[in-house]
Structures are given as structure tokens and as C-alpha cells.
Amino acid sequence: MSQSGYNKTQAALVKAVTLLCKPLIRLLIEKGVTFPQFRELMKTLYVDVANETFTQDNIQPSDSRIFVLTGVHRKDIKRIREQADLADQAISSSASLNGEIVARWTSMPEYLDEKGKPRKLLRSAKDNQPGFDQLVSSVNKDVRPKVILDEWLRLNMLSIKDDYISLSRTAYVSNKEFNDMAYYLGHNVHDHLASCVNNILVTDDPMIERSVYYASLTENSVNKLRNIANKKGNDLLQHLNKQAIKLYDADKLKDDANYRIRLGVYWFQTPLNNEETK
């Protein structure tokens, strides 16, 4: 890509954006999202972000100001804003609900056996032992536990034997449900990228954003490091999850409980001859 027309700061940013967008563009092409569709999406996002971020004194920027900020044509800005007023564009997903249920089943003491593993549950609580219905209701009382049970059975997340329900997988990412995988792609990568952007724009209050990078390793060495990362990363996430559930249960009804957090752990490996930058 030519860097002509950019100043030095913009050129450095464009180089970074080019690198981070390539996996995304590959996914879009694989799933049939064409450039004209993506171009229209980018127009909408430029207008939305300008509208949300550059509001002053609770007054939204005018079409002319958004044009100056984004370069999007005024007629497109007007159309996009009118469409936003007419349609609710919220995207809902069951992935968040499912993930929280699994998080409690794998972390809360009452749902763990003597080895610290998710215990087998009866359908309903009995003899002071929590049941599957109680687990689901502890997360969301508006969803019938049977709906969750039937869906998880369909996804092979559960097995039932002798009236006991067992969790088949402790990490909820369905290989069969692309919508849920896309949900996590959007939310996880959004927060990771938002952390990076915060650290560029707000230099006096950096968020955690660290990685370890090594090249010129054998496949055997990479596999050893991957096993370490899986073990230590899972230990960290499990520990934080247990603490977060306790704090959430204590905070959720407080008037100032208006913050959210996400901690992620990721791993990537590829042969050096497939890398574009080293």
C-alpha cells in the first residue's frame, strides 16, 4: 500500500491497521462479505463513532461537522442517521448467557466436586444440593432452564445419565454455532483493540496489554510453550473468574455498579515463512 497522502503519524497508524485488518478481510472474503458491503459498513461506522465520540455538551455534532471529521458525504451522513433513528440495530446473542452459566458451574464452590471439577447435577435441587434449574436461575430468571438444557444437549455440551446432568465442555465456544463464535470474535477483539487504542490516546493511565514474542523456534519448542500457556492462562482466568463472580454478586444492585471488565489470553503460531513481518 502506498503511504502517499499520509503524514508520518498517519502512515505508522495505517501500517498497523493494514496488518491487523488482514485476518479480518480473509474472514469476510471466506464468508462472502464483499467490498461494497464492507465499504457501506465502514461509512456507517465512521458516522456512528463520530456521532458518539465527538458530542459536546450533550449536543450531537451536525452533519457538517461529521463531514469534516470523517470525509463521508453529507447525503450519506443524513441517510445513515435517519436509518439509525428508525431501526434498532442491537445485536443479541445467547453466547453471553451460556458463557455465564458455564462460568458459574466451573467456579462456584456449590457446583464443584471434591476435586474442584464441575459436579454432576440433578435437574432440580435436592437435599441441599444445587440442581441445574437453580444454576440457570442464578444467572437469569427470565429463561426457562429446560430451554437451556435442550439447547446444550443439541450442542453436545451436556450428557445425562441416571438422572444426573454432566457438563461435557468447560469452555463454551460452539464449533457448530457460527453466530456464537462471531459473537466472541467481535466482543473479545473489540476490547483487546480498545485497550490498545486507550494506551495510545490516554498515555497516563495505561491498561494491561502485553505479549511475549519469539521467532526461530522448533515446532517441538513451540508445543512446549503452548502447553505452558494453556495451563497458566487457564489458571489465571479461572482465578479471576472466581473473584469476579463474588464481586459481581455483591455489587450488582449498587447504584454505582456501572463498569465492566474483560481479561483475555490468546495464542498464535505460524511458520516464519508465512509471516509478513518479523
BELCORZI-V124332 format. One record per pair of residues at least 12 apart in sequence whose C-alpha atoms are under 7 Angstrom apart, sorted by the first residue. I is the first residue (numbers start at 1). GAP is how many residues later the second one is. Records with the same first field share a line. If there is no record, write none. Layout:
I = GAP, GAP
//
This chain:
43 = 29
44 = 36
46 = 24
47 = 19, 30
50 = 16
63 = 14, 15
95 = 85
99 = 73
101 = 34, 35, 38
102 = 68
105 = 13
106 = 12, 64
107 = 135
108 = 134
110 = 20
118 = 49
120 = 44, 45, 46
121 = 43, 44, 45
122 = 41, 42, 43
133 = 12
157 = 12
195 = 12, 14
196 = 13
233 = 32
//
